Amino acid sequence: MLWEGDTLLQVGARALAILSTLTEAPGRLVPKHELLERAWPDGRVDEANLKVQISTLRRALRGFEGLIRAEASLGYRFLGETAPRNPDRNIPRRRFSMPRLLTQPIGRDNVVADIVRLLKENRLVTVLGPGGIGKTTVALAIAHRLPDTIADETCFVDLNSIERDDQLYGAVARALNFPVGEAPTLEQIQVALQGRSLFLVFDPCEHVTDAVALMVEHVLGFSDQVRILVTSRESLRIGAEFVWHLEPLEVPPPSLIDTAANAARYSAVQLFTRTAAEVSGDFAFDDESAPAIVELCRRLDGIPLAIKTAASMVGTLDIGEICRGLDQRLSLLEPDRQAAKPGQRSLVSTLDSSYDLLPYNERAVLRRLAHFAGAFTLDAAVAVVGDDTMDASVVREAVVALANKSFLIVNHQTRPPEYRLFETVRAYAATSFRAG
């Protein structure tokens, strides 16, 4: 038997073992073999028995059966939130301005768990990566999963709503529901945070990096009970910062495009198929469509927002047509200008906002770097990009700056290091070049 709120659920030991495993880390994809091992530790058992126990749990959770979700043929997730039944701690952790996590992130379970562990030892973690790689989704997953032992309160500060450095304190005060005037001071923010065990999330920060860095450094200096997570294209460059480079979703290697079953093991493919199934009831992921989908995910560098944008086209275009359209570059970007849903940032608007933050020289260099179809060295960039109006030192400084701002992928395993544009950034830069 198991208590769910005020309801007594009557389930057997096998079902209870499965539920306990699922709720140990809400949102994590638990493979079938792990559930089988926990529920039947004494020996092998057919997967049909697992389905029977899952059905039993869903019936017991009547009205909330959707909390247990099957992920294709991979396993199951528990989508709810859990808390220990502790009579001495009846007040749940307070959350301020916390957006809902509408969908569970795919391929980020280990990342979220690792950053949660980092936050136990480090008071400032910056999640770094290019636009569209899923920094906000990861930050939300961390905020929802962070244990009460780390902080009593969580506050999510959405910085998309501000444009200037001097608006930062107001955004923080509003997120905390702190009654201050239109232009609160840092001292007033300090009063609002004084003595509070708080987890602060700043998302995203690249357009107000200097102001966030100054504030974060001050907050960490006057309070030892505040922990901070920052998402940005570039680091804050302050002493206490631990930088986590968020990698793209995993894509199958070039040799693995033979079957849908093999391709489905990779998170980029999982995201594509989930999104495609949501927009088209006729979508079928099988051995015939798998090679094209794998190629699409690979050419999009495993960038979640780019993959979702491409997958959203399956309702009107064939997979092969979407793949062929990548060669035209605009095919991935132009429909997106009209397709953004209210409250959601589109791929092109994400690229627009990042590009607009660049100084003139870096914009010019980025546009010219779009001529490279693959990897290039710094010397090659100077040779191709430089001209009478832009000497070698300007090009070198711009390339390094673009790499620091997550516009370029850097391979430090080669000598000299090689740079490469994300395919979506290359397409965007080429579009910007044609637009002048």
N, C-alpha and C positions, 0 to 999 in steps of 0.2 A: 504494500500500500504506500501511497505517496500523497503528501499534501500539496495542492496547488492553490495558493491563496487561502480561501476558506473552504475549498472543495477537497474532499477525500477521493483520490483516484485509486481504484482497485485494479492493480496490475500484478502480473507474476514476476518472479525473480529475473527471468530473461529480459522482459520488457523494461524492468527497472534498471538493469545493467546497461541496456542500450540508451535509455533516457539520460542516465547519469553520465555516460560517455559523451553524448551530444551536448549536454549543458555545461560540461567542464570549461568549454571555451565557446560561448555563443557566437554564431556566425561562421565558425571554422568548418570547412568541408571535411567530414570524417569519412575516410575510405571504408568500403564495405568490409574489407578484411579485418580492419581494426574493430569494428562493431561485432563481427563474428567471433573474434578472439576474446573479447570482453564478455560476451553473453554465453559462449560455449568454450570455456578455457580447456576443457578436457579432450577435445578432439575436433575433427573436421565435421562440417555440417553443410547441408545444401543451402544455397542462397534463398530458396523459397521460404525457409523457416524465418529468415530475417524479414522478409516482406510480411509474413504473418504477424510477427511481433510489432513491426512498424504500424500495421493496420490496427492492431490492438491499442497501441498508444494513441493513435489519432482518434479512435472512438472514445477513449477515456478523456481526451482533451476536447470533448465536444464543444463546438463554438470557437475553438482555438486550434483546430487540427492543422491549419495552414502554417503553424509555427514549425512543423517538421516538413522540410522540403527535400524532395529527391533531386539530385543533380545528374541528369542523364543516366549513364550506367556507372557513374563514379562513386557515389555514396550519398550521404545525407547531411543537411545542416539544420541546426536549431536556430530560428530567427528571433526568438524572444530574448528578454534580459532575465538574468538570474541574480538572486541575492540570498545569502545565508539566512536561515530562520533563527534569528538571534533576538531573544526578548530584551537584551540589554541595548540593542541598537535598532530601534524601530523607525528612526528618521532616515529616509533614503538620502543619498547624496543629491545636493541641490544642483540643478543645471540651469545656466543662464544663456538665453539666446542660442540654444542648441538646435541646429537643424536636424530633421529626421534623416536617418540613413535609409533612403528609399529602397535601395537594392544592396545586397551584400556584395562586397568587392570580390572579384574572381582573381585567383592567383596571388593574393596578398596576405594570406593567413600567417605565413612565417614572418613576413615583414612587420605586420602589426604586432605580433607577439614579441619580436626582437626589440622593437622600439619601445613597447611597454616596459620591457626589462631594462632598457637603457634609461628610461625616465626614473627608475628606482635609484639609479646611481648618479645620474646627471640632471641638473636642474634646467638645462636648456638644450633642446635638440632641434635642429633645423632640417626639415625634409626638403631636399634640393632636387630639381628636375625641370625639364622643359614644359611648356604649356601643353596640356592635354594628356600628361602622363598619369594623372590620377592622384595628385598630391592632396587635394581637398577630400577625396573619398577616403584615402588612407587616414588623414587627420581625424575625420569623423568616426571612422571605425575604432581608432585608438581612444578617442574621447569617450565613446560608448562602452569600451571594454576596460578602460582603466580602473583598477580595483580601488575600493574605498580606502585601503591602507595607504595609498599614495596621496590622496587629497580628499577633503570633505566636500569640495565644491568644484564644479567645472564651468568655465565661461568660454564661449566661442565668439571671437571678435571677427566679424566679417568685414574685411577691409575693401571689398569691392565697392562699397558704398561711399568711399572717400576718394578724393583726387589729390589732396595736398597734405603736406606734412603737418600743418597746423590743425588739421581736422582729426588727428589720431586720438588725442585725449578725449574728445567728445565721443568718438566711436567706442572707446573703452568704457566710458562712463555709462553710455546708453546700454551697452551689452550687459553691464553689471546692475542695471536698474538703479544707478546711483543718482540721486536728485541734485544735479549741479546745473549751472547756467549753460548758455550756448557755447562758451569757450572755457571749459574747466582747465585748471592748471595742473602741473605735475604734482604739486603738493596735495591738491584735492584727490587725485588718483591714489596717492600714497595713503591718505586717510581711508579711502575706500577699501584698500587692500590690507590695512594694518591688522596684524594678528590673525589673518584668515589662512586656513589650509586650502589652497586654491590651485587648480590646474587651468592655465590660460592657453588658449589656442589663438594664434594670429594667422589669418588666411585671407588672401595671399599678401605678400609683403614687398614684392619687387618694385612697386611704384612709390613706396615710402620707406625704403630700406634704411636710410640714415636716421629717420625719426624713430622707427621701431628699434633699431640698434641702441639709440640713446636711451629710450624708455626702458627697454629690457635690462640694459646694464644697470640702470638706476634701481629698478624693481628688485633685481637679484641682490643688489647691495644692501637694501634696507629690510628685506624680508627673507628669512631662511625657510619659509613654509610655502613659497610659491614656486611651482614648476611651470615651464613654458615650452610649448611646441610651436614652431614657426614653419610655414610653408613658403617657399620662394624659389625664384629662378637663380638667385645668387645668395651667397652666405652673408651673415651680418658682420663677420670679421671682428668678433669680440672674444675676449679671453675665455669665457666659460662655455663657449659654443661647441657642441658635438654635432658634426655634419653627417647626415645620412643621405647618400646619393640614391634616389629612387630609380631603380632600373625598369626598363620596359617589361611588358609581359613576355613570358617565354614562348618562343616560336619554334616549330619543328625545324631541325637541320635540313639542308637541301636534299639529302638522300632519303628523307622520310616523308614521302608523299603517297605511299601505296594504298593505305586503307583508312577509312574513317575512324576505326577503333584506335589505331596508332596516333592519328592526328588529334583525337579528342583528349589525349593525355596532356596537351599543352594549353596553358591558360589563355593565350591569345585566340586560339581556335574556340575554346569554350566561351569566351566573351562574344565572339562573332556569332556563333550558333545560337546563343541565348538571345542576343539582340535581334537576329534575323527571325527567330521563331516568334518573338513578340510583335513584330511588324507584319508578318506574313504567315497566315495559317497554312499556306501551301508549301512553306519552306521544308526541304528535305535534306538532311545531312547524311550522305551515303558515300560509298566508295567512288561513285562517279563524280560527285561534286567536291570531294575532299581535296584533290590536288590543286584545284583553282583557289579554294579557300585558304589553303596553306600558303600558296604563292602570294595571295593578297595580304595576309597577315604579315608575311615576311617582308614584303615591299613597304608595308606601313610601319616597319621597325617595331612592331609590338606596342605601339602607342595606343592606349585604350580609347581616347576620344576619336582618333582617326579610324580605328577599327569599328567603333559604334556608328560613325558617320557612314562608312562604307556599307555596313550591315543594314543600315536603315533604308538603303536603296533597293533591297531585294524584292520589295513589294512591286517595283516598277521595272527593274532591270534584271537580266540574267546575270549569274555570277561571272560568267565569262566576259560579258559586256562591261561589268564593273572593273574587272582586271584589265581589259584592253583600254578602258578609259583612263587608267592611271598614266598611260603614256602621253595623254593629252594634258595632263596636269590639272587643268581647270576643272575637269569633270568631278574631281573630289571636293573642290573648294566652292565653285559657283553655286551648286544646288544648296549648299549649306547656308548661304547668305539668306535664303528665304525659309529654311527649314527649322530654324531654332525655335524651340518650344518656350513659352513664357516661363521665366524663372530659371532657365538653363542657358549656360554659355555654349555657343556653337564653336566648332573647330575654327572657323575663320575669325570669329570675334575674339577668341583667345589669342590667335596669332596676331591679329590687328593690335590688340592692347600691348602685347609684348614688343612688337615692332615699333610702335609709336614711342616707346620709352627710350629707344636707342638714339644716341647722338648722330649727327649727320654722317660723319666718317664711317661709323659702324654700319649704318644702313647701306651706304654705298658699297662697302666691302662685302656685306652679306649678299646683296643683289648680284655682285660679280662672281661670288663664290658658287652661285647656282649653276655656273657653267661646268663645274666638276660633277661628273656622274658617280664618282666613287671617292676613295680616300686620296688625300693629298698631303704633302709636307708643307711646312711654313715657307720654305724657299719656293716651292711650286706656286703657292698662293701669291707670293710677292711677284713672281714672274708673270702670272696671268692677270692679277688685279692691278698692279702698279702701272702708273702712266705719268704724264707730265704734271698732272694735277694732284697726284697722290704718290709720294715717295715711299721707299721700302720701310722706313721706320714707322710711318703712319699705318701701313698695311699690317706690319707685325703687331703693333699695339692693338689694332682693331681685332685681329684674329684671336689674340690672347683674351681680349675682353669678351668677345663673343663666346669663347669656350667657357669662361668663368660665369657667363650668364645663361649657360645651358642651351645655346643655339647650335653648338657643335659637339659632336662626340669625339673624345680624344682617346687614342690608343697609345698608352705609354709602354706597351710591350715591344713596340718597334723602335728602331734607332735609325734616324731621328723619329720622334713621335709623329703619328699620322692623325689627321683630322678628317672628319666626315660630317656632312649635313644630314640630319634626319630627312627622310624622303618628303614628309609633309612640309618641313621648313624649306626644302629646296624648291618644291612646287610653288609655295607661297612667294619665296624670294624671286623666282622667275616671273611670276605673275606681276609682282610689284615692279620688276625691271621693265616689263612690257608696258605697264601703266605709267611709267616715268617717275 
